[in-house]
């Protein structure tokens, strides 16, 4: 019961920016329902408690969250933005590859995108803004891999050197 927006909207807003997305959020409400709990978790809440609050349970949940490994810190703010890119690189076997991808988020120094191709850490690619005329942005290197349990992997790319004509410049 916030004055200008709901707790769900606040949770969604906090988790939409990389600089605040790792802040643990615990929901508290006068009524508890499986749909409310599920919706809270989908928006990023780490716990959901019904009033009156069981403070022992709340305290143990907070302790458990504090013991978890700290989140990876990034040097630049990431923004959820879909940008169509063309990546061109060479595999370990020397064969060149090309793939059109859509970013999930971007920063001044890199981007996160799913790829059909299996890449290894430190793989480099030439990055182009894809369109009717592709615009060369620079070279980027895979610095992390996410979602290893899915058929399409997500890769975090970081630009090597200065990125020209990049969205966030």
N, C-alpha and C positions, 0 to 999 in steps of 0.2 A: 504494500500500500504506500508507494512512494508518490510524492505530490505531482510530478510531471510525466512519469513513465513507470512501467511495471518493473519488477525485479527481473523478469525474463529479458526485457529489453536492456537493462543494465548489464546483465550477465553476457548477453550477446555483444554489446558494445565493448566491454572489457576484453573479450576474447577475439575481437576482430582486428586488433592491432598487436603486432608482435611484441611491442614494448610492455604491454600489459597482459598478454595472453597467458602467461605462466603464473599469474596471481591466483592462488587457490580461492575459490568462492564456495561458500556454504550457504545454502538456502534454508530459511526458517519460515514456517507458515502456520496459520491457525488450523489448517486442515491438511491432511496428507492423503494423497491419492497416487495410485501407481502411474497414472497419466502425468500428473504434475511432477513426480519424481523423475520419470523417464524424460520428460521435456527439459527439466533442469539439467540432467546429465548430458543430454544432447547439446545443450547450449554451453557446456563446460563446467558445470558445478561439480565439486568434488564430494559434496555431501548434502543431504537434505534432511531437515529435522522438523518434527511436528511440535507445536507448542502444547503444553508447557515443555520446555527444553530439558532433556536429560543431560545435565552438564558433565557428568562422568563420560557419557558416550561422546559428547561434543569434544571434550578434552582429549580423549584417546584418539579420535579421528584426526584432530589437529596435530597431535604428536606423530601419528603415522605419516601424515603429509610432510611434516618437517624432516622426518628421517629419510625420505625419498631422495634419490640423487637429484641434485640441482639441475635446472634446465640449461640447455646450451644457450650461451649468451651470444648475441649477434651485435656487430658493431654498428649496423644501420637499421633504422626503422623499416619494417616491411609493411607493404600495403597489399591487401587482397585486390589483385587486378589481373584480368585475363588479357594477355598480349600474345599475338600470333608471331612466332619466331621460326626461322629456319636455322637448324644447326647442321654444320658440315664438319666432319672430323675423319680421323683414321683410327681403325681398331688396332689392337696389339698385333694382329696378323698382317698389318700393312694395307689392308683393303679400306678404301674410303667409304664413308656412309653419309647419308643425308636424311634428315627427318624434320618434318613440320610439327611443332609442338605449341601448346597453349599454356602459358604460365598460370600458376595458382596464386602466386604472390611475387612481388618484385621489391627490390631495394635499390639504392644508388649504386651498390656494388655487386648485385647479383640477382638471381631469381630461382624459384622452385617450379619444376614442371615434371609431369609424367612423361616417360619415354617408352616406346615399344622395344627399343634396342636395349640390351643389357650392357651397361657401362661400368667401368671400374673407377675407383677413386683416382684422381689425378688425370683422368681422360680430358683432353682439351678439344674444344670445338670452336670454329668460327661462328659467330652469332650475327644473324641478320634479322631486322624487322621485316617480316614477310608482308607482301602486298603486291600490287600490280608491278611495282618496281622494288626489289629487295634492297634494303639499305644496310650496309655493313656497320655493325656497332662495335665489334671488337672480338677478342678471344676470351673464352671463359673456361674454367676448369671445374670438374666435379669435385666438390669438397665434402659432400655427404650423400648418403643413400637412405631413403625412407621406404616404408611399405614393402619390405622384402617378402611378405607373405602373399602378395598379389601378382597377377600376371604382368601388369604394367607397373614398373618401378617409378618412384618419384626421386628426382635428383636435385640436390641443391648445387647450383653453379655459382662461382664467384669469378668476376672479371679479372683478367690478368692485365695489369696496367690500366690505362685510362680507357673508358668506354665512350665512344663518340656517338652523338645523336641518340643517346639512351633516354628513355621516357622520363626518368627522375633526375634530370640535370638542370 
